[in-house]
């Protein structure tokens, strides 16, 4: 914000106080739009991941944290199988 803030202060005498406020509002609007797009992308990728995990259908949707934990555990299971180990050999009975 340092250099941009200075530029806005330099523009205030030239364009007036309202122009500087509009520029700040435009920057905030663009930042908010970028964040909204980032969140939508993240949610769509989590939904894609949930669709590709071998889980039983549930009445209520999984939480994002649960999707990530299931994916981590599933990847670990596949890695254990790939390296020839029994997937549950780490667990004690």
Secondary structure, 3 states (H helix, E strand, C coil): CHHHHHHHHHHHHHHCHHHHHHHHHHHHHHHHHHHHHHHHHHHHHHHHHHHHCCCCCCCCCCCHHHHHHHHHHHHHHHHHHHCCCCCCCCCCC
